[in-house]
């Protein structure tokens, strides 16, 4: 890659390829485009994804400990309450830190605070309602 206007995020560390970009980021319209011209590790791909999410101003989208096979989806119910759905696509039980300030599991009535462990059963689901002002 020989970028004209793109920001070089990573370059090759190679005798002959060192002058070329391996990963670039460029503004495009009102956003950014990324070009990955090489094999990258899972950690490097996560780093690029995090950068894209920050640039897109997406809040609470990607937490370090929340990734496949756990998926988080959020919405607003008819009472204007913020609801989060934690979907666990695995036969293994798992615990993840709660990414929300204060929530109530509407299936069990259990309340959880930020960073408290959320127990995920195999192929389980949690439906969490945000509690205002951290009140239980």
Backbone bond lengths (Angstrom), bond angles and torsions (degrees), N, CA, C in turn:
res aa  C-N    CA-C-N  psi(-1)  N-CA   C-N-CA  omega(-1)  CA-C   N-CA-C  phi
1 X - - - 1.443 - - 1.526 108.94 -
2 X 1.307 114.97 131.97 1.463 121.41 174.59 1.522 107.33 -122.20
3 X 1.321 116.89 90.56 1.467 119.49 -175.11 1.531 112.90 -73.54
4 X 1.341 114.39 142.60 1.462 120.15 173.42 1.524 109.63 -91.56
5 X 1.323 115.67 -55.29 1.463 119.82 -176.54 1.526 112.80 -117.22
6 X 1.311 117.60 -7.09 1.467 121.44 -176.33 1.524 111.52 -74.29
7 X 1.323 114.18 150.58 1.464 121.62 173.79 1.524 107.30 -81.62
8 X 1.317 117.12 129.77 1.461 121.27 177.28 1.519 107.69 -83.32
9 X 1.337 116.10 116.03 1.465 120.61 179.17 1.524 110.90 -87.73
10 X 1.332 116.20 -35.72 1.467 121.58 179.09 1.522 108.82 -145.95
11 X 1.340 115.50 142.53 1.454 121.45 174.64 1.515 108.89 -116.55
12 X 1.317 114.88 158.87 1.458 119.37 175.02 1.522 109.55 -70.49
13 X 1.303 116.40 144.64 1.463 122.33 172.02 1.519 105.99 -106.53
14 X 1.321 115.02 82.14 1.460 120.52 -172.19 1.528 108.98 -150.61
15 X 1.291 115.68 146.48 1.458 122.00 -178.04 1.531 112.07 -54.85
16 X 1.320 117.42 -43.85 1.464 120.72 -176.28 1.528 113.68 -103.86
17 X 1.316 116.99 -26.89 1.466 121.00 -176.00 1.525 112.62 -95.26
18 X 1.323 117.86 -3.70 1.459 122.35 -174.19 1.514 115.63 -58.74
19 X 1.327 117.25 -22.58 1.469 119.56 179.66 1.525 112.40 -84.63
20 X 1.337 117.78 -2.66 1.466 121.71 -178.62 1.528 111.38 -103.40
21 X 1.312 114.43 150.27 1.466 120.39 176.63 1.525 109.27 -82.07
22 X 1.320 116.10 141.14 1.465 121.44 175.94 1.526 110.81 -97.21
23 X 1.342 116.27 -36.61 1.471 122.22 179.85 1.527 107.68 -137.41
24 X 1.340 115.77 130.74 1.460 119.77 178.56 1.522 111.00 -128.80
25 X 1.330 113.78 161.19 1.466 122.51 177.06 1.522 106.62 -135.89
26 X 1.322 116.57 131.54 1.453 120.00 -177.76 1.518 110.03 -139.12
27 X 1.324 116.18 144.25 1.464 118.92 176.53 1.526 108.28 -70.71
28 X 1.326 114.40 142.19 1.457 120.95 -177.35 1.516 107.43 -147.29
29 X 1.328 117.07 110.37 1.462 119.34 -175.87 1.516 109.35 62.86
30 X 1.336 116.38 -125.46 1.461 121.06 178.59 1.525 111.94 -98.58
31 X 1.327 116.92 9.77 1.459 120.29 -178.25 1.517 111.62 -134.47
32 X 1.328 115.01 -151.47 1.453 121.63 -178.02 1.517 109.73 -134.64
33 X 1.317 115.16 152.19 1.455 121.47 172.59 1.517 108.62 -120.18
34 X 1.308 116.05 144.66 1.458 121.81 179.74 1.518 108.15 -117.31
35 X 1.319 116.39 141.38 1.453 121.03 175.76 1.517 107.54 -125.94
36 X 1.310 115.57 120.18 1.458 121.62 179.23 1.520 106.36 -110.08
37 X 1.322 115.98 107.78 1.457 121.13 -175.18 1.512 113.20 -102.71
38 X 1.319 117.12 28.11 1.459 120.54 -178.01 1.526 109.39 -157.50
39 X 1.314 116.04 170.95 1.461 121.12 171.82 1.526 107.21 -72.97
40 X 1.331 116.68 135.69 1.463 120.28 177.28 1.525 109.88 -126.76
41 X 1.304 115.46 153.18 1.458 120.44 176.48 1.528 109.35 -73.79
42 X 1.304 115.26 165.54 1.463 120.61 176.87 1.532 110.25 -60.28
43 X 1.328 117.27 -40.71 1.468 120.92 179.88 1.528 111.67 -64.59
44 X 1.327 117.40 -40.53 1.468 120.63 178.75 1.526 110.02 -66.82
45 X 1.327 117.57 -39.34 1.462 120.98 178.07 1.531 110.67 -63.81
46 X 1.334 117.02 -39.70 1.472 120.88 175.84 1.528 110.64 -62.26
47 X 1.324 116.73 -39.33 1.466 121.69 179.01 1.539 110.56 -62.47
48 X 1.328 116.71 -43.23 1.469 121.23 178.02 1.525 109.90 -65.34
49 X 1.326 116.81 -43.08 1.464 121.24 179.09 1.528 110.94 -61.62
50 X 1.326 117.01 -43.96 1.468 120.34 178.39 1.527 110.82 -60.52
51 X 1.332 116.83 -41.31 1.459 120.49 178.19 1.531 110.27 -62.11
52 X 1.321 117.02 -43.65 1.468 121.22 179.43 1.524 111.23 -63.19
53 X 1.318 116.77 -40.21 1.469 121.35 -179.33 1.526 110.75 -66.91
54 X 1.328 116.98 -41.88 1.466 120.69 177.51 1.530 109.89 -63.60
55 X 1.334 117.11 -44.89 1.471 120.73 -179.83 1.525 112.00 -64.57
56 X 1.326 117.50 -28.69 1.466 121.73 179.41 1.526 112.03 -85.26
57 X 1.331 116.76 -1.31 1.474 122.36 179.39 1.533 111.77 57.80
58 X 1.321 115.98 42.70 1.462 121.22 177.21 1.524 107.36 -95.51
59 X 1.331 116.62 114.73 1.459 121.73 -178.00 1.521 111.05 -85.64
60 X 1.319 115.55 144.35 1.471 123.09 174.44 1.518 113.40 52.46
61 X 1.324 117.16 33.65 1.461 118.33 -178.70 1.519 111.71 -88.63
62 X 1.299 116.29 -42.74 1.460 119.41 -171.43 1.517 110.02 -128.16
63 X 1.297 116.47 111.89 1.455 121.90 174.76 1.528 107.39 -104.47
64 X 1.321 117.00 145.94 1.462 120.42 -177.33 1.517 113.13 -54.34
65 X 1.330 117.00 -36.62 1.456 119.88 -175.54 1.524 113.71 -98.34
66 X 1.317 117.66 5.69 1.459 119.67 179.05 1.517 108.54 -117.09
67 X 1.301 115.59 103.59 1.457 122.15 178.92 1.522 108.14 -153.04
68 X 1.308 116.83 171.60 1.453 121.90 -179.36 1.517 109.64 -45.66
69 X 1.299 119.95 132.88 1.463 129.33 15.31 1.526 114.49 -91.87
70 X 1.343 117.78 18.15 1.465 120.59 176.96 1.527 108.21 -103.27
71 X 1.325 115.42 132.54 1.468 121.45 179.58 1.523 107.85 -124.88
72 X 1.318 117.24 137.37 1.465 122.08 176.77 1.527 108.21 -116.11
73 X 1.312 115.56 128.06 1.466 122.41 174.58 1.523 107.39 -125.49
74 X 1.308 116.97 145.10 1.462 120.90 -177.12 1.517 110.89 -132.25
75 X 1.326 115.08 155.53 1.452 120.56 177.79 1.516 110.44 -164.80
76 X 1.323 115.58 -176.68 1.464 123.16 179.10 1.524 107.42 -118.93
77 X 1.337 117.08 130.11 1.466 119.71 179.17 1.529 110.62 -85.73
78 X 1.338 116.22 -177.90 1.468 120.28 -176.79 1.528 113.31 -69.76
79 X 1.341 116.94 -10.97 1.472 121.12 175.57 1.531 110.64 -96.40
80 X 1.334 116.34 9.88 1.465 123.87 -179.52 1.529 112.29 64.69
81 X 1.335 116.74 29.84 1.464 122.01 176.61 1.529 108.28 -97.35
82 X 1.326 115.26 140.93 1.459 120.16 177.29 1.530 108.53 -78.45
83 X 1.334 116.47 124.90 1.461 123.11 -178.20 1.526 108.80 -118.59
84 X 1.340 116.05 137.75 1.464 121.98 178.25 1.526 108.41 -121.21
85 X 1.311 115.84 133.62 1.458 122.43 178.63 1.522 107.43 -109.68
86 X 1.319 116.32 120.56 1.459 122.07 177.22 1.525 106.23 -104.05
87 X 1.321 116.73 113.76 1.463 122.36 -177.82 1.523 108.62 -109.19
88 X 1.318 116.74 128.12 1.461 121.62 -175.91 1.527 109.30 -115.98
89 X 1.316 116.44 105.31 1.461 123.21 -175.86 1.523 111.63 -96.04
90 X 1.327 116.97 61.41 1.461 120.76 179.72 1.519 109.84 -155.90
91 X 1.319 115.50 153.63 1.469 119.64 176.33 1.529 111.60 -84.47
92 X 1.325 117.33 -6.04 1.465 121.71 179.15 1.522 110.47 -93.18
93 X 1.333 116.51 133.94 1.462 119.59 174.60 1.523 108.42 -71.28
94 X 1.322 116.42 150.62 1.464 121.08 -173.89 1.517 109.21 -152.13
95 X 1.325 116.64 155.08 1.462 121.91 172.10 1.521 107.66 -121.90
96 X 1.335 115.43 139.01 1.461 120.84 175.87 1.525 108.29 -129.26
97 X 1.333 117.73 152.56 1.467 119.11 176.54 1.528 110.12 -72.64
98 X 1.299 116.73 138.37 1.463 121.69 178.62 1.531 108.90 -64.76
99 X 1.339 118.18 122.00 1.463 120.30 -179.35 1.529 113.91 -86.72
100 X 1.334 117.36 1.28 1.465 121.68 -174.73 1.530 110.24 -111.82
101 X 1.336 116.97 150.38 1.470 121.63 -176.64 1.526 112.39 -57.81
102 X 1.324 117.53 -52.60 1.471 122.12 179.32 1.522 107.76 -155.36
103 X 1.326 115.77 123.96 1.462 120.78 179.78 1.517 110.28 -137.01
104 X 1.327 114.94 159.08 1.460 121.93 174.30 1.518 107.96 -120.52
105 X 1.325 116.37 131.23 1.462 121.35 174.19 1.526 106.73 -74.69
106 X 1.321 117.92 111.56 1.464 119.23 -174.79 1.524 112.56 -73.88
107 X 1.327 117.66 -10.42 1.463 120.27 176.89 1.525 111.80 -85.25
108 X 1.359 117.01 -28.31 1.469 120.47 -176.46 1.527 113.51 -119.73
109 X 1.335 118.00 -18.56 1.461 121.42 -175.68 1.519 113.62 84.80
110 X 1.328 117.78 -5.43 1.469 122.75 179.95 1.529 110.02 -69.83
111 X 1.349 116.69 137.13 1.464 121.96 177.43 1.529 109.73 -102.69
112 X 1.318 115.71 146.77 1.460 122.46 179.79 1.518 109.47 -134.34
113 X 1.346 115.48 142.37 1.461 122.33 175.97 1.522 108.73 -106.00
114 X 1.315 115.13 163.70 1.464 121.26 179.52 1.526 110.56 -52.14
115 X 1.323 114.82 134.63 1.467 125.10 179.33 1.527 114.14 75.90
116 X 1.317 118.87 -9.79 1.462 120.76 175.42 1.531 107.76 -68.95
117 X 1.327 117.57 147.15 1.463 121.31 -177.15 1.522 112.28 -69.71
118 X 1.332 114.88 130.79 1.462 121.57 172.41 1.523 107.23 -100.99
119 X 1.333 118.49 118.01 1.463 121.06 -179.35 1.531 110.64 -81.66
120 X 1.328 116.40 121.94 1.459 120.99 179.49 1.522 109.46 -109.23
121 X 1.314 116.15 119.15 1.463 120.62 176.88 1.520 108.93 -78.35
122 X 1.331 115.57 163.78 1.457 118.77 178.73 1.533 110.18 -60.26
123 X 1.308 116.39 131.33 1.460 124.34 -178.85 1.525 111.20 52.56
124 X 1.337 115.72 34.03 1.457 121.22 -175.05 1.517 113.58 -93.36
125 X 1.319 113.66 171.90 1.458 121.71 176.93 1.524 108.41 -139.21
126 X 1.311 116.20 142.92 1.461 121.99 171.15 1.521 106.58 -122.33
127 X 1.325 116.15 138.49 1.460 121.45 175.35 1.523 105.91 -117.62
128 X 1.318 115.87 111.87 1.459 122.21 -172.58 1.525 110.85 -111.93
129 X 1.324 115.66 133.55 1.463 121.95 177.23 1.524 107.75 -109.10
130 X 1.329 116.72 129.53 1.465 119.73 178.26 1.516 110.08 -68.36
131 X 1.332 115.12 138.78 1.462 122.47 177.37 1.522 107.14 -100.40
132 X 1.320 117.51 133.14 1.465 121.83 -178.31 1.515 112.06 -68.36
133 X 1.321 115.44 135.98 1.460 121.54 173.59 1.514 114.38 60.46
134 X 1.336 117.77 19.60 1.450 120.44 179.87 1.510 114.01 70.24
135 X 1.348 117.99 19.06 1.468 121.05 -179.10 1.520 110.06 -83.92
136 X 1.321 115.63 138.46 1.461 120.38 178.36 1.504 110.80 -89.25
